[in-house]
Amino acid sequence: MIELYADRWALITGASSGIGAEFARRLAGRGMHLVLVARRETVLAELAEELHTRHGTKCELIVGDLSEPDQAGRVIDRVNELGVTIELLVNNAGYGIVGTVEQVDAERVMSMLRLNVGTLTELTYGILPGMVERGHGAIINVASVAAFQPVAYMPAYSATKAYVLHFSEALWAEVYDRGVTIMALCPGVTRTGFFDVAGVPNWLKKQSSHTPAQVVKRAMKALEKRRQFVVPGWSNYLRALATRLAPRRFVVRESMKYFRPKKKKNATKSTDADAPPTGDDAPSV
């Protein structure tokens, strides 16, 4: 059973903008108190003030770059120091990199892997055992429609999202009968700052079909039904399904048309590991 809402605590990473901030607003509106994690202290503090003013929400802030080693452990230690019980964990922080193999810096890729995979995994294993012991709780891991296919010029990014999907579905099966729900949220194009920092072609920025509010609303409905994953929007769902049915060689070659980067010296990296959140992805093809 999922014991969400009034007077319970949620932990949200990448909380300062986009999907993460929208989760914070929606959960605060349902009476939850929040542990908000992000890099940008000023923006995070402004969000906390907004939520306290509107809903009387208690907000604890943890400022840090979750792409750096040991930061996930610091978050878990801080939660333990606060003495709060996390009923809902939203693993949202992450970023993407677009570029050819000549453009992409290996250390940037490793930083992305630490955030998109390492931090998410460590936080899950740090929080989940307590949920299982209590017999209730939920985790939302933000993946992407890119999880359903390999994406040329974003190979490491799409691989991280495939990991998040498979990791979440496997854990969902393990803990479902013990009262805990694990769900992968796989958005398509979302109207946030992801494209500006990921380096995708400009025309794709204009294809954003969902707002963060729409994505989060769909996610919460699916969570209440204890789904193992959700793809907001029928068109996104059909694209995700099509990539599983079509020949993989065709799928990955098609992705080249969508994500071929402009010629530049270095591929673009997110300037803030929590902005944009991981759910703000380009479309499946």
Stockholm file with secondary structure:
# STOCKHOLM 1.0

chainA/1-285         MIELYADRWALITGASSGIGAEFARRLAGRGMHLVLVARRETVLAELAEELHTRHGTKCELIVGDLSEPDQAGRVIDRVNELGVTIELLVNNAGYGIVGTVEQVDAERVMSMLRLNVGTLTELTYGILPGMVERGHGAIINVASVAAFQPVAYMPAYSATKAYVLHFSEALWAEVYDRGVTIMALCPGVTRTGFFDVAGVPNWLKKQSSHTPAQVVKRAMKALEKRRQFVVPGWSNYLRALATRLAPRRFVVRESMKYFRPKKKKNATKSTDADAPPTGDDAPSV
#=GR chainA/1-285 SS CCCCSTTCEEEEESTTSHHHHHHHHHHHHTTCEEEEEESCHHHHHHHHHHHHHHHCCCEEEEECCTTSTTHHHHHHHHHHHHTCCEEEEEECCCCCCBCCTTTSCHHHHHHHHIIIIIIHHHHHHHHHHHHHHHTCEEEEEECCGGGGSCCTTCHHHHHHHHHHHHHHHHHHHHHGGGTEEEEEECCCSBSSSHHHHHTCCHHHHTTCCBCHHHHHHHHHHHHHTTCSEECSSHHHHHHHHHHHHSCHHHHHHHHHHHHCCCCCSSCBCCSBTTBSCTTCCCCCC
#=GC SS_cons         CCCCSTTCEEEEESTTSHHHHHHHHHHHHTTCEEEEEESCHHHHHHHHHHHHHHHCCCEEEEECCTTSTTHHHHHHHHHHHHTCCEEEEEECCCCCCBCCTTTSCHHHHHHHHIIIIIIHHHHHHHHHHHHHHHTCEEEEEECCGGGGSCCTTCHHHHHHHHHHHHHHHHHHHHHGGGTEEEEEECCCSBSSSHHHHHTCCHHHHTTCCBCHHHHHHHHHHHHHTTCSEECSSHHHHHHHHHHHHSCHHHHHHHHHHHHCCCCCSSCBCCSBTTBSCTTCCCCCC
//
